[in-house]
Amino acid sequence: MRRRASFGSALVIVLVHVTSLLAMQPAHAGGLGLVRLAAASGPITLGNVPVRVVLSLPQGTITHQAALVKAAARGKAILRLSRLSARAQPGITYQIYFGLPQHASPDISHAVGTVNFFNIVSLPGGKGKPDHSLDFNVARQLESVLRQTLADLAVTVVPEGVTAPGSTPVIGAIELLGEP
């Protein structure tokens, strides 16, 4: 009996841990029915200092501002970081912030997730994934940006440590997607 209780307790702890890890994973947009609301093309090379990238609205800015409001209200605004690559493992992670005002210190209200390049760099002789991308739901942060200024429609990438020499981590493109 004692073993079963111990095993059952361990199983609950493992399930809680796995559930917590799944809750921290990026949102999956799937791309179905989503349109580009704003974007920044790269390459955006990451290093040892924070990088702030302002997203541009396409032509028809008023129409796209309405689409931004709609995406935030529906709770479905997807930030997609695509074409991630690196020559070698950078050895660190990068914190991603959305809507962080220029010159502001990073805070939890703007945090959307973490990027690492662990599965992006292939082993010697192997092939890397050609279009590795990550999606994050930023509807809550987009609501905040819309209350302030579109000048803060930006992504800030903050390194958590010192990048390994010669690793050259890159984000190929950044898009903000939403339902039409």
C-alpha positions, 0 to 999 in steps of 0.5 A: 500500500505504501508503495502505491501511495508513493507512486501515486503522489509522484505521478501527480507531481509529474503531471502537475509539472508537465501541465505547468510546462505545457502552459508555458509553451508558445501559442500555436496559430496554425496560420489558418484564417490569420492575416498579417497585421504588422511585420518587420523583416530581418534578418535581426541578429541577436547578441549581448545587448537588447534589440528593439524592433518596431513593427510596421503596419501595411498600407491602409493603416486605418483598416489595420488599426481596426484589425488590431483592436479586433484581434486584441478584443477576440484574444487572438493576436499572434506574434510569430518569430520565424526563420530562426537560425544560428551558426552554433549554439548561443548558450543562452536564452532570450526573453521576448517582450511585446509593447515595451516602450523604448528605453523602458526596463523589461517587466512582466506585463510585457513578457511573452516568452523565451526563445532558445536555439537548442532545437534550431542548430543541427548536429555536425553533418545533420540538416537544420530545420529550414523554417523554424518559427515560434508563435506567442499569443500577445492579445493582452499586451496588444490591448495595452499598446492600443491604449498607449501609442502605436510607436510601442508596437514593437518587440524587444529581445533581451539576452539572458547572459553572454552569447557564445562567440561565433554563434550568430543567432538570427530572427529572420522575420517578425509578424503580428497575426490576427483574424480578419 
